[in-house]
Amino acid sequence: MDLSRLTTALDGNPGLARRARLAALSFTVRTGEVEKGVRVGQRIAVDDRPAADSAFSLGAPAAAWQEFAKPLPAVGYQSLVGMQRVGHLRVDGDLVAYGRNLLFLEQLFATARPRAMPAPSVSVGEPTIEPVIGRYLRLDFKGLPHRLYFEEAGQGIPLLCLHTAGADGRQYRALLNDAAITDRFRVIAFDLPWHGKSSPPPGYERQAYQLTTDLYVDIVMAVAGALKLERPVVIGCSIGGRAVLHLALRHGRRFRAAIGLQSATHADPGADPRLRDLGLLYRPDVHGQEAAAGTVACLIAPSSPNADRWETLWHYMQGGPSIFMGDLHYYFDDGDLRSTDLGGLDGKCPLYLLTGEYDLSARPELTAALARATGARHFEVMKGMGHFPMSESPAEFRRYLLPVLERIAKDR
């Protein structure tokens, strides 16, 4: 990998330049036995020896760095944290300093790749009002009043959308605006309590938010009941992809079908779980939401459109304190289905599974195993997509989703 590319990374990029000035650190890049120092500040400087004040080191074999630097790297090489997760990259030194600067480091090292062709400019033309309606739903849940935000568009079969951990219903913006979908489906995307524009319940300041299976299943059923949805289709991604399995297990007959995006019985914690163990998402000396975006950036495919990639990350940068961490309790622990008999689950609720090839968390092989265990009627790996298909690459995602929705609409 040509580290000299880093020295011009700030040119014409005021956003990255501001991050560099605030980072103001030095670190070491190790390739085999060769070590080079990188100093970050007003400019990026690369030296042939490590700096004496190096905060941490990033070490990988030459072949790994070469794969990382390709315009379209292989799965597991798409980012620094991605390489760390799968064991290609070793990080030593001050892990808090590394974690504090994850998003900056990912953006910086991406400049070591050949520059992509600039995206064509897109104009919306005359001012346009989208056919999406946003509303608030008031309901009592678990003995407390809640004010939940949801957006909807279209008519016909209800399609209830469940967002990923730490994010909100904006991830389904493309579905809500797709006439090919809304002509036959009433698309509804709601923000879980504590997420997005849904307020936490009164007394939240005395609570430590933690999502459980019971809470997740019950809130989905409460929303479906309050909106009087008759046999809706439920689609969920990541934690939502796990939740559709729990919903099928407990309430399968009440749903027309379940679509699992990035579904698996459990999440792969990766070869190096130290970032999660450090509690980076809720430390007073770390910007938790910047760290949240930094930890999930590795799950986005390198071929995803840049604007959609960064909008997906923006949703994570706007989350409430500790909410992402509370959701991960369900994803990694409470919602684990490995000890549950899933045989014949498709018979309780028709199950359709779609998983991006670049996902390092609910990896395709984990979804394939789930498809076999449940007898799912459809399983497909989405090429060139990662963990957030509906938001990171919506145009490509619809190519996989539309045929699934067509099958569901025909199956009465």
Stockholm file with secondary structure:
# STOCKHOLM 1.0

chainA/1-412         MDLSRLTTALDGNPGLARRARLAALSFTVRTGEVEKGVRVGQRIAVDDRPAADSAFSLGAPAAAWQEFAKPLPAVGYQSLVGMQRVGHLRVDGDLVAYGRNLLFLEQLFATARPRAMPAPSVSVGEPTIEPVIGRYLRLDFKGLPHRLYFEEAGQGIPLLCLHTAGADGRQYRALLNDAAITDRFRVIAFDLPWHGKSSPPPGYERQAYQLTTDLYVDIVMAVAGALKLERPVVIGCSIGGRAVLHLALRHGRRFRAAIGLQSATHADPGADPRLRDLGLLYRPDVHGQEAAAGTVACLIAPSSPNADRWETLWHYMQGGPSIFMGDLHYYFDDGDLRSTDLGGLDGKCPLYLLTGEYDLSARPELTAALARATGARHFEVMKGMGHFPMSESPAEFRRYLLPVLERIAKDR
#=GR chainA/1-412 SS CCGGGGGGTTTTCHHHHHHHHHHCCEEEEEETTEEEEEEESSSEEEESSCCTTCCEEEEECHHHHHHHTSSSCCTTCSSHHHHHHHTSCEEEECHHHHHHTHHHHHHHHHTTSCCCCCCCCCCCCSCCCCSCEEEEEEEEETTEEEEEEEEEECCSEEEEEECCTTCCGGGGHHHHTCHHHHTTEEEEEECCTTSTTCCCCTTGGGCCCCCCHHHHHHHHHHHHHHTTCSSCEEEEETHHHHHHHHHHHHHGGGCSEEEEESCCSSCCCCSCCHHHHTTGGGCTTSCHHHHHHHHHGGGSCTTSCHHHHHHHHHHHHTCCTTHHHHHHHIIIIITCCTTSCCTTHHHHSCEEEEEETTCSSSCHHHHHHHHHHHTCSEEEEETTCCSCHHHHSHHHHHHHHHHHHHHHHHCC
#=GC SS_cons         CCGGGGGGTTTTCHHHHHHHHHHCCEEEEEETTEEEEEEESSSEEEESSCCTTCCEEEEECHHHHHHHTSSSCCTTCSSHHHHHHHTSCEEEECHHHHHHTHHHHHHHHHTTSCCCCCCCCCCCCSCCCCSCEEEEEEEEETTEEEEEEEEEECCSEEEEEECCTTCCGGGGHHHHTCHHHHTTEEEEEECCTTSTTCCCCTTGGGCCCCCCHHHHHHHHHHHHHHTTCSSCEEEEETHHHHHHHHHHHHHGGGCSEEEEESCCSSCCCCSCCHHHHTTGGGCTTSCHHHHHHHHHGGGSCTTSCHHHHHHHHHHHHTCCTTHHHHHHHIIIIITCCTTSCCTTHHHHSCEEEEEETTCSSSCHHHHHHHHHHHTCSEEEEETTCCSCHHHHSHHHHHHHHHHHHHHHHHCC
//
